[in-house]
Amino acid sequence: QQTDRKLGVALAGLGKYSSRQLGPALKETKWCQLMGVVTGSKEKGEQWSKEYGFPVKNIYSYDTMAQLADNKDIDIVYVVTPNGLHAQHAIAAAKAGKHVICEKPMANTVAECDAIIAACKAAKVKLSIGYRLHFDPYHKELMRLAKEKDFGAFTTMTGDRGFIMQTKVWRADKKLAGGGPLMDLGIYIIHGACMTANGVAPVAVTAQEHPKTKPEMFTDVEEGINWTMEFPGGATCTAQTSYQHSADKFRAEGPKGFIEFKEHAFTYRGMVVETSRGPLNFTPPNQQALQMDDFANCILTNRNTIIPGELGRRDLVIIEGIYKAAATGKRVEI
Ligand code: NDP
């Protein structure tokens, strides 16, 4: 089914990712238009309504999300709040009959992922997770190499992702973040490694938390963590993530060659990617615009998204396994 209008999107949570990436990307989409917001700040909502030209009646607070049910301007709610609130906001959107995109990590726990998936099924709305790299040409090439095995099946993967947190924010608060850098940054390596393993999840993990150099900042989450994922067939991914060093790298090697994301491996632009055949040079697209347009197109043509809730859930299963391995010092089967 096609419609003669763009689908209306409401961003829930007007923080950095919404302001710097998703809002601007919505100006470039073909099938979506920003038609509303859900925010704790009425003032921000009014600024957004002016900038994006949607009516002030389309500004909601987290407490009034049920009223979205009466608003035909809005088809999709994009949940961009702290991780620990994703379940509450995604479920409220689904109950109001809206399709849902939920940012990564899908939620704090597997149980919350299950609740989101169940709410979307019950409401017969579509659900996708904000894994934008599925629309990046370098990561698409990684997936193609994994599938077509130009370098043989990849056997050895390594990854490192971190930034230096200067002051404590919600990302270091267990209730709002679910954990530390593993939830926020390590998840990219986990997702990327599963892509590199052709969409297959690891069978087991081992992990060690880094000693805390800033225990006052990282009171109830890890400051950093090392982990290894063992994939079926014997491939491994050894990785680390931290809020006290900066890195953004990923490498996959097979018997006949390698692909190495040397810089900005999991970000929006500036990727530097080498392969054993030479460097890759793609023009970086607007990942977020492509991601939102693809989801809108899924709704308009009633096809399944390539990034369903189950993928977000899979990554939380792995993350819970990694935390368990770090806490027990034992190899944990997934
Ligand atoms: P910010 O802290 O910049 O923004 C979060 C926003 O959520 C706030 O501005 C606020 O918006 C709203 N919010 C509601 N309740 C709370 C609360 N209790 N504490 C703090 N904020 C609250 O975070 P980001 O925008 O960087 O991240 C948001 C989500 O997006 C996270 O899940 C993150 O993992 C994900 N993300 C994904 C990226 C990607 O590349 N896919 C990149 C960056 C983030 P308001 O004032 O409008 O209520």
Residues whose N, C-alpha, C, O or C-beta is under 5 A from the ligand:
A	BS01	NDP	G13 L14 G15 K16 Y17 S18 V38 T39 G40 S41 V80 T81 P82 N83 E103 K104 P105 G130 W170
